[in-house]
């Protein structure tokens, strides 16, 4: 890449940004706060400045892929930055290889880019062998298993076809932004080639942890800061050599699981087992085993959690082999390369979607998606009391009925006061309960498509992110296949 100019950038660098400095910090795990740094190190370097882009997207999960590809299809010059070596995020690197419910028992709720992905995966045979369109486009609270390798290939092809420039093994480590004006000028990335400054007209944070938004200085909220509770993580696995024809599904509170707990098989008395889903003839994806009190914003907590997650996965392998028919010859193929994080950091947006909106099935003039999934706040520990709280909320007080849905407004994608910065996916502006519903892949994809589309509209019209004509946005999304049934539209986004 040709370097057009060079710029001196002086920043106070923290260890997470890749500097050689380590400040004196207290060890921390769970929700504990880091102590104040006693030393700092000032790093001054001249680094190359990249060509300018229309949109820079940080994070190549379902939100980032949708934002980048949909933005590029509308004519934008897009750079997609991804920390791992593939696209798909939790659906590939995280081995969460089942899409959460996309229909409400009567009809499909998820349209646009996510529907395109779903139908193409079915066409290519990348969905679970038992999956049929009449099921995954209609069924109520139905999970749709898929093959991770097929998903990776499909996303690669779509990104290349759309003209998206993808950089794998790359992270955003800092930003040049003005909080007062709400404008981002550029971000600093780091990869095997070193540091580089990336200027762009617009920026979309799809990191899941609001990493870019936080570096820019946008107001954010960390999980556990107010409640001292952080939803547990899970390190997912692939098992193989399973005889599905002669097996049974063992899930939450199944008698077989309770028997194993009573026998002392597990080190944790965790009654919640989302279960094992078939993704191939003899291959299953296990979403099982909670890593409690893991703080995804603390490196030592993530490290310890990955080690514990692998031990838990081994316990589940021996459980299935010993207690569950059809698993006598099962082998543990692999654990995921990244932890399955359910909660970390979210922005303070122009609007915060809340549980009252959810339970009242509120529709918004500026909604960019509709959804139905239950509030899914996993138990904060393995006590019976916490498990019963989760069970009641998931099945009763936090669940919409068949045929119902709630709206996801555009305004939860905008850090409050920012003009060329969006987020999509897990770091959206929502309260804890609603976040428990929309933190999943299909909802993230809808948010990503909306953010990428909004960025293009902002570039073409000069409208800032926090004062975009949302009537135009909704009409554009509808034209791209999004399912947006609201009867009333508005040029102004929802703020109350």
C-alpha positions in Angstrom: 0.0 0.0 0.0 1.3 3.4 -0.9 2.0 5.7 2.0 0.8 9.2 1.2 2.0 11.0 4.3 3.4 10.4 7.8 2.2 11.7 11.1 3.7 11.8 14.6 1.3 10.5 17.2 2.0 10.8 20.8 -0.2 8.8 23.2 0.0 7.4 26.7 0.0 3.7 25.9 -1.5 1.0 28.1 -0.2 -2.5 28.0 -3.3 -3.8 26.1 -2.4 -1.5 23.2 0.8 -3.5 22.6 3.4 -1.2 24.1 6.5 -2.4 25.9 5.3 -0.8 29.0 3.7 -2.5 31.9 2.3 -0.2 34.6 2.1 -1.3 38.3 -1.4 -2.7 38.4 -3.1 -4.9 41.0 -4.1 -8.4 39.8 -7.8 -8.6 39.2 -10.4 -11.2 38.2 -14.2 -11.2 38.0 -15.7 -7.8 38.4 -12.9 -6.3 40.4 -11.6 -2.9 39.4 -8.0 -2.4 38.4 -6.0 -0.2 40.8 -4.8 3.2 39.6 -1.6 3.0 37.5 1.4 4.3 39.5 3.6 4.6 36.4 3.0 5.5 32.8 5.2 5.3 29.7 5.0 7.8 26.9 5.4 6.3 23.5 6.2 8.6 20.5 6.5 7.2 17.0 6.0 8.1 13.4 3.8 5.6 11.8 2.5 5.2 8.2 -0.8 6.7 7.3 -3.1 4.6 5.2 -5.2 5.6 2.3 -8.6 7.0 3.4 -11.7 4.9 3.5 -15.4 5.7 3.6 -16.2 3.1 6.3 -13.9 1.4 8.8 -15.5 -1.6 10.6 -13.8 -3.1 13.7 -14.8 -6.7 14.3 -15.7 -9.3 11.7 -18.5 -11.1 13.6 -22.1 -11.2 12.4 -22.6 -7.5 13.0 -19.3 -6.4 11.4 -19.7 -8.7 8.3 -23.2 -7.3 7.7 -22.1 -3.7 8.2 -19.1 -4.0 5.9 -20.7 -6.0 3.1 -24.0 -4.0 3.1 -22.0 -0.8 3.1 -19.8 -1.9 0.3 -22.8 -3.1 -1.8 -24.1 0.5 -1.6 -20.9 1.9 -3.1 -18.7 2.6 0.0 -15.0 1.9 0.2 -14.8 -0.3 3.3 -12.1 -1.7 5.4 -13.0 -4.6 7.8 -10.6 -5.2 10.6 -10.7 -8.6 12.4 -8.5 -9.9 15.2 -8.7 -13.6 14.3 -8.1 -15.4 11.0 -11.7 -15.7 9.8 -15.0 -13.9 9.6 -18.1 -14.9 11.6 -17.0 -14.2 15.2 -18.8 -16.3 17.7 -20.3 -18.4 14.9 -16.9 -19.5 13.7 -14.0 -18.7 16.1 -16.3 -19.1 19.1 -18.0 -22.3 17.8 -21.4 -21.0 18.7 -22.7 -22.8 15.7 -26.4 -22.4 16.0 -28.4 -19.3 15.1 -30.8 -18.1 17.8 -34.5 -18.0 17.1 -35.3 -16.0 13.9 -39.1 -16.6 13.7 -42.0 -16.2 16.2 -44.0 -19.4 15.4 -45.9 -17.8 12.6 -43.4 -16.1 10.3 -39.8 -15.1 9.8 -38.7 -11.9 11.6 -35.2 -11.7 10.3 -34.8 -10.4 6.8 -32.1 -8.6 4.7 -28.6 -9.8 4.9 -29.2 -12.4 7.7 -32.0 -14.1 5.7 -29.6 -14.2 2.6 -27.0 -15.9 4.8 -29.5 -18.4 6.2 -30.9 -19.4 2.8 -27.5 -19.6 1.1 -26.2 -21.8 3.9 -29.2 -24.1 3.4 -28.6 -24.2 -0.3 -24.9 -25.2 0.1 -25.7 -27.8 2.8 -24.1 -25.8 5.6 -27.0 -26.1 8.0 -27.6 -29.1 10.3 -28.8 -32.2 8.4 -32.2 -32.0 10.1 -32.9 -28.3 9.2 -35.6 -27.4 6.6 -36.9 -23.9 5.6 -40.3 -24.7 6.8 -38.8 -25.1 10.3 -36.2 -22.3 10.6 -38.3 -19.7 8.9 -41.3 -20.3 11.1 -40.7 -22.2 14.3 -41.0 -20.5 17.7 -37.8 -20.5 19.8 -36.0 -22.8 17.4 -32.2 -22.8 17.2 -30.7 -23.5 13.7 -27.4 -25.4 13.9 -24.8 -24.9 11.1 -21.3 -26.0 10.0 -18.6 -23.5 11.0 -16.3 -24.1 8.0 -19.1 -23.7 5.5 -20.0 -20.4 7.2 -16.4 -19.2 7.0 -16.2 -19.9 3.3 -19.5 -18.2 2.5 -18.6 -15.0 4.4 -15.2 -14.9 2.6 -16.9 -15.1 -0.7 -19.5 -12.5 0.1 -16.9 -10.1 1.4 -14.7 -10.5 -1.7 -17.6 -10.2 -4.1 -18.7 -7.0 -2.4 -15.3 -5.5 -2.7 -14.6 -5.3 1.1 -10.9 -5.0 2.1 -10.4 -7.4 4.9 -7.4 -7.4 7.3 -7.2 -10.5 9.5 -5.0 -10.7 12.6 -5.4 -7.0 13.1 -6.7 -5.0 16.1 -7.7 -1.4 16.7 -5.4 -0.2 19.5 -6.1 3.5 19.7 -8.1 6.3 18.1 -7.8 10.0 17.2 -11.2 11.4 18.1 -12.7 14.6 19.5 -15.4 13.8 22.1 -16.6 17.4 22.2 -17.5 17.5 18.5 -18.4 13.8 18.5 -16.2 13.1 15.5 -13.6 10.3 14.9 -10.7 11.2 12.6 -9.0 7.9 12.5 -7.9 4.7 14.3 -4.5 3.1 15.0 -4.2 -0.5 14.1 -1.6 -3.1 14.9 -0.7 -6.4 13.1 2.3 -8.3 11.9 3.3 -5.2 9.9 3.3 -2.9 12.9 1.3 0.2 13.6 -0.7 2.1 11.0 -3.0 5.1 11.2 -6.3 4.6 9.3 -8.3 7.7 8.4 -11.9 7.4 7.4 -15.2 9.2 6.9 -17.1 6.9 9.2 -16.5 4.2 11.8 -18.5 1.2 13.0 -17.6 -0.7 16.2 -18.6 -4.3 16.0 -16.0 -5.7 18.5 -18.6 -6.9 20.9 -16.7 -5.1 23.7 -17.1 -1.6 22.5 -13.4 -1.4 22.1 -13.2 1.2 19.4 -16.0 3.3 20.9 -14.3 3.2 24.3 -10.9 4.2 22.8 -12.6 7.2 21.1 -13.9 8.4 24.4 -17.6 7.5 24.0 -19.5 6.9 27.2 -19.8 3.2 28.0 -21.0 0.9 30.8 -19.1 -2.1 31.9 -20.8 -5.3 33.0 -20.8 -5.8 36.8 -19.9 -2.2 37.6 -23.3 -1.5 39.1 -24.7 -4.9 40.0 -21.5 -6.8 40.9 -22.9 -9.6 38.6 -21.5 -10.6 35.2 -23.3 -13.1 33.1 -21.2 -16.2 32.8 -19.2 -17.1 29.7 -19.0 -20.5 27.9 -16.2 -22.1 26.0 -18.0 -24.1 23.3 -16.8 -27.4 21.8 -17.1 -29.8 18.9 -17.7 -33.5 19.6 -17.5 -36.1 16.9 -18.2 -39.9 16.4 -21.7 -39.4 17.8 -24.4 -41.9 17.0 -27.3 -39.4 16.7 -29.8 -42.1 15.5 -29.5 -43.9 18.8 -29.0 -40.9 21.0 -31.3 -38.6 23.1 -31.1 -34.9 23.7 -30.0 -34.1 27.2 -30.5 -30.5 28.3 -31.3 -28.3 31.3 -32.6 -30.3 34.3 -32.8 -33.5 32.3 -32.9 -36.5 34.7 -29.6 -37.8 33.3 -27.9 -34.5 34.0 -29.3 -34.3 37.5 -28.2 -37.9 38.1 -24.6 -37.0 37.1 -24.7 -34.0 39.3 -25.9 -36.1 42.2 -23.2 -38.6 41.5 -20.6 -35.8 41.9 -19.5 -36.1 38.3 -19.1 -32.3 37.8 -17.0 -29.8 39.8 -19.9 -27.4 39.5 -23.5 -28.1 40.3 -24.7 -26.4 37.1 -28.2 -27.4 36.2 -28.3 -25.3 33.1 -27.2 -27.2 29.9 -28.2 -25.4 26.7 -27.3 -28.7 25.1 -25.6 -30.3 22.1 -26.8 -29.6 18.6 -26.2 -31.7 15.5 -24.1 -29.9 12.9 -23.1 -32.9 10.8 -23.7 -36.6 10.4 -21.6 -37.5 13.5 -20.6 -34.0 14.7 -22.2 -32.0 17.5 -21.7 -28.5 18.9 -21.8 -28.3 22.7 -22.9 -25.1 24.3 -22.3 -26.4 27.8 -20.5 -25.4 31.0 -20.5 -21.9 32.5 -17.3 -20.0 33.4 -18.7 -17.9 36.2 -17.4 -14.4 37.2 -15.3 -14.0 34.0 -14.6 -10.4 33.2 -14.0 -10.1 29.4 -12.3 -6.7 29.9 -9.5 -8.1 32.0 -6.8 -10.2 30.4 -6.0 -12.3 33.4 -9.7 -13.2 33.9 -10.0 -14.2 30.2 -6.8 -16.3 30.4 -7.9 -18.2 33.5 -11.3 -18.6 32.0 -10.0 -20.2 28.9 -8.0 -22.7 31.0 -11.0 -23.5 33.2 -13.3 -23.8 30.1 -11.1 -26.5 28.6 -11.3 -28.5 31.9 -15.1 -28.1 32.0 -15.3 -29.3 28.3 -13.4 -32.5 29.3 -15.9 -33.1 32.1 -18.8 -32.8 29.6 -17.1 -35.3 27.3 -16.8 -37.9 30.0 -20.4 -37.1 31.1 -21.8 -37.8 27.7 -19.7 -40.9 27.2 -20.7 -42.3 30.5 -24.4 -41.3 30.9 -25.8 -40.6 27.4 -26.7 -43.2 24.8 -25.1 -42.7 21.4 -22.0 -41.1 22.8 -20.1 -44.3 23.7 -17.5 -43.6 21.0 -17.6 -39.8 21.1 -14.3 -37.9 20.9 -13.6 -34.3 21.7 -12.6 -32.6 18.4 -11.8 -29.1 19.7 -12.7 -26.3 22.0 -13.2 -22.8 20.5 -10.3 -20.5 20.0 -12.2 -17.6 21.7 -14.4 -17.5 24.7 -18.1 -17.2 24.3 -18.8 -13.9 26.1 -22.4 -13.0 26.9 -21.8 -9.6 28.6 -18.9 -7.1 28.8 -19.2 -3.4 27.8 -22.0 -1.5 26.1 -22.3 2.1 25.0 -24.5 4.8 26.4 -26.6 5.5 23.3 -29.0 8.1 22.0 -31.6 5.8 23.4 -31.5 2.8 25.7 -33.8 -0.1 24.7 -35.4 -1.3 28.0 -37.4 -4.2 29.3 -40.7 -2.2 29.3 -40.2 -1.7 25.5 -39.7 -5.4 25.2 -42.6 -6.7 27.3 -45.0 -4.1 25.8 -43.9 -5.2 22.3 -43.1 -1.6 21.4 -42.7 -0.7 17.8 -40.5 2.3 16.8 -40.7 4.5 13.8 -37.0 4.1 13.4 -36.8 0.4 14.1 -34.2 -1.4 12.0 -35.2 -4.9 13.1 -37.8 -6.9 15.0 -37.2 -9.9 17.2 -38.9 -12.3 19.6 -36.2 -14.2 21.6 -36.7 -14.6 25.3 -34.7 -12.6 27.9 -31.8 -15.0 28.4 -29.8 -13.9 31.5 -27.9 -17.0 32.5 -27.5 -17.8 36.2 -24.8 -15.7 37.8 -23.6 -18.7 39.8 -24.4 -22.4 40.2 -26.7 -22.0 43.2 -30.3 -23.4 43.0 -31.6 -20.0 43.8 -29.9 -18.4 40.8 -31.0 -21.3 38.6 -34.6 -20.9 39.6 -34.4 -17.1 38.9 -33.1 -17.8 35.4 -35.7 -20.5 34.7 -38.6 -18.3 35.7 -37.4 -15.3 33.7 -36.5 -17.3 30.6 -39.7 -19.3 30.4 -42.3 -16.9 31.9 -41.7 -13.3 32.9 -39.2 -12.5 30.1 -40.8 -14.2 27.2 -43.0 -13.0 24.4 -45.7 -15.3 23.0 -46.0 -16.9 19.6 -46.8 -14.4 16.9 -45.4 -11.5 18.9 -42.3 -9.3 18.4 -40.6 -6.1 19.7 -38.7 -3.5 17.7 -35.0 -2.6 17.8 -34.6 1.1 17.1 -31.8 2.7 15.2 -30.9 5.1 18.1 -29.4 2.3 20.2 -26.6 2.1 17.6 -25.3 5.6 18.2 -23.0 6.6 21.1 -24.6 9.6 22.6 -23.4 12.8 20.9 -21.3 11.2 18.1 -21.6 12.1 14.5 -19.6 9.5 12.5 -19.5 6.6 14.9 -21.9 3.7 15.2 -21.9 0.4 17.0 -23.6 -2.9 16.2 -24.0 -6.2 18.0 -23.4 -6.8 21.7 -22.2 -3.3 22.5 -25.5 -1.7 21.6 -27.3 0.6 24.1 -29.8 -1.6 26.0 -30.6 -2.5 29.6 -29.4 -5.8 31.0 -32.6 -7.7 30.3 -33.1 -6.6 26.7 -29.4 -7.1 26.1 -30.1 -10.7 27.1 -32.4 -11.1 24.2 -30.6 -9.2 21.4 -26.9 -10.1 22.2 -27.2 -13.0 19.6 -26.1 -13.5 16.0 -29.3 -12.8 14.1 -30.0 -9.6 15.9 -26.4 -8.5 15.6 -26.6 -9.0 11.8 -29.6 -6.8 11.5 -27.9 -4.1 13.6 -24.8 -4.4 11.4 -26.8 -4.0 8.2 -28.5 -0.9 9.6 -25.2 0.6 10.7 -23.5 0.0 7.4 -26.5 1.4 5.5 -26.7 4.5 7.8 -23.0 5.2 7.3 -23.4 5.3 3.5 -26.4 7.6 3.9 -24.5 9.9 6.2 -21.6 10.1 3.7 -23.9 10.8 0.8 -26.2 13.3 2.5 -23.9 14.9 5.2 -26.4 13.9 7.9 -24.6 13.0 11.1 -25.2 9.6 12.7 -27.0 11.2 15.7 -29.3 13.3 13.4 -29.9 10.9 10.5 -33.1 10.9 8.5 -34.4 7.6 9.8 -37.4 7.5 7.4 -34.9 7.3 4.5 -32.9 4.7 6.4 -35.9 2.5 7.0 -37.0 2.7 3.4 -33.6 1.8 2.2 -33.4 -1.2 4.5 -36.9 -2.4 3.4 -35.6 -2.2 -0.2 -32.8 -4.4 0.8 -35.2 -7.0 2.2 -35.3 -6.1 5.9 -38.6 -7.0 7.6 -39.8 -3.7 9.1 -43.6 -3.7 9.6 -44.0 -0.3 11.4 -46.7 1.7 9.9 -45.5 5.1 11.1 -42.1 6.4 10.0 -40.2 9.5 11.2 -37.3 11.6 10.0 -36.1 11.8 13.7 -34.7 8.8 15.7 -36.2 7.6 18.9 -34.8 9.4 22.0 -37.5 8.9 24.6 
